[in-house]
Amino acid sequence: MEKRTTAEVRDYASPEQQLYARWLDVGMKAGFAALIVTFLVHMFELLPPGIALEDLPRYWHLPVDEFIAMTGAPRGWTWVARLGEGDLLNFVGVAILGAVTILCYARVLPLFLRAGERVFAAICVAEIVVLIAAASGIFGAGH
């Protein structure tokens, strides 16, 4: 398969696709950077962990419910209130990566509406609603 040049991709991809790709690129880089920084914070113990690094092997074999009961690990979005714990801080990068797709759809939605592309706009809205509902935990995940 031939690799396309940037100019060829620009000619081939629609403005909506290019905008989506730019936002995805920035969001992915931001999420990845957050993962690196928060990993370093955890490894160098710049913030105290909720579970000491040396204690983790004692819990790895446990089923999730037992792990949570024994460690007090958060469920769902309760980690947000515990961002002062170095081992939970890495969830920030994961949340950024999870939110990037929602932000990309939200960003291209006005373009589709202005262009009168109602089907694409409806797909964007449906994607945003489904992703936010899934992330919120209303379907029972994380409880």
Buried (B, 14 or more C-beta within 10 A) or exposed (E): EEEEEEEEEEEEBEEBEBBBEEBBEEBEEBBEEBBEBBBEBBEEEEBEBBBEEEEEEEBEEEEEEEBBEEBEBBEEEEBEEBEEBBBBBBBBBBBBBBBBBBBBBBBBBEBBBEEEBEEBBEBBBEBBEEBEEEBEEEEEEEE
